């Protein structure tokens, strides 16, 4: 059985102490529509990404099912972030007309067939769903990506370490982005291909692609018109 420990085996501590989640925050921010009035952050943790979302949206609802994380988020996020202790699968969403619903490193903890329709229902027509999460190791189909990722991971680790030592910067520093309420090492249940199949079954037009550093990006734009209409919007084309 393959375990999630592939991220830490034989990796020197000085070269891997940086956060892939923090690295991909900018990618998620680029998925936000313009203008963006209200955003939902699912699995917000301690609120670091919610605080960044607050710079791009009038209002941010940050939801997490872990009470200590929500309490920490309430202490560190700006006034336009509303932190809510809730589980999106059992509790109502704070609103039903979000311009965007985003999630980072949380979707792989949830069953997709049940979760994605709930999130889709919370979007306004034309709203954007965007999530970065962990895929299960799939060497048969993704070994070239795994090979390049391992090399790039070490290389960037050295660069970020040099920045910390020379300039005191903590770019993508791991210690600032750890979710203490979630397991640090786990084996995600689905490969990228399996995520794509399950997501497509409930969200026609969804796009799922593997990212370099052991994550996938899922994006979907809620249709404004009926799917059969010639004026129906095309699926979102995210940029990395």
Secondary structure, DSSP 8 states (H G I E B T S, - for coil): ---GGGGTTT--HHHH-B-HHHHTHHHHHTTS-SS--EEEEET-TTSHHHHHHTTTSSEEEEEES-HHHHHHHHHHS-TTEEEEE--TTTS--S-S-EEEEEEES-GGGS-HHHHHHHHHHTEEEEEEEEEEE-----HHHHHHHHHHHHHHHHHHHHHHHHHHHHH---TTBGGGS--TTS-SS---S--HHHHHHHHHHHSTT-EEEE-SSS-EEEEEE--SS-TTSTT---------
